Amino acid sequence: MNKSMDVTTIEKNIKQFLSEEMGVDLAEVGSDGTLFTSGLLDSMDVIRLIEFLETQIKNRISPLDVSLEQFDSLSRIIAFVQHRLR
């Protein structure tokens, strides 16, 4: 990914994806609400999310790099992306 794409833009895109494609009500869930351990999203959703993130950061995400803990909330997803962009 070109580092010029700022994290704010990616964060906006992630929020839009979660809301429009996965039906997550971010106003209700918030940044730290659990997505997977609460049952709001399932294992198939994590695959879709990873595929989406790969398009955003223009880089492959290995399954070995992913844990439920890293993807269980919006804030954790954003932290994961920020780490990948370093």
N, C-alpha and C positions, 0 to 999 in steps of 0.2 A: 504494500500500500504506500502511496505517496503520503509522506508525513504531513503534507500541507492540509490534508483533510483533518480538521480539528475534532477533538473529542466531543465538543458540544454538538456538532453536526451528527456524529455517530450516535451520541446519546439520544438525540431527537429521533433519528431513524430507528433505533432500537425500541423506543417508546411507541412509535407509530406501528412498528411490526407487531409488538406484543398486543397492542390494542386492536388493530385492524385485522391482523391475520390469525391471532390466537385468542381473541375475545377477552383479553385481560382488562378489567376495569382498574386502571392505574390510580384513579382517584380514590378507589376503595382500598386497594392493596398497598399503595404507597411505595416508596423506594426500598424499604426494608421488609416488606411483607413477603412471606414465603410463597413461592410459585409451585414448587414440586412437592415438598414435604407436606404441604397443605392439601395436595391432590388437585389443585387448580390446573396444573399442567401435568402431562405424563411423559413416559419415555419416548414416545414418538414425537412429542413436541420438542424435546431436547435435541433430537436429530434435525428437525426443521430449524430450530434456533441456531444450531452450529452452522448449518448450511448458510443461513442468512448472515451470520457474523463473518464467515469466510468471504462472502461477497463484499462486505463492508470494509474489511481490513485487507482484502486482496492477498490473503495468505491462508494456507491450509492449516486447520486445527486438528492435531492428532488426537485420537480418542484417549491416548495416554496422558494428554495434557488437561483432560476434562474430568472434573468431579462434580457430583451433585451439589456439594457445598459452594462451589464457584458459580453455580448457575441458579441458586435457589432464591435470589431476589434481584431486583433491578439494579440496586447499588453494587451487588457482587458481580453481576454481568458486566457492568461498566468498568469496575476495577479490573476485571479479567482483560477486557479490551485495552484499557490503558496500559496494563503490563505488557501485552502483546505488541503494542506500538512503540515500546522503548527500544 
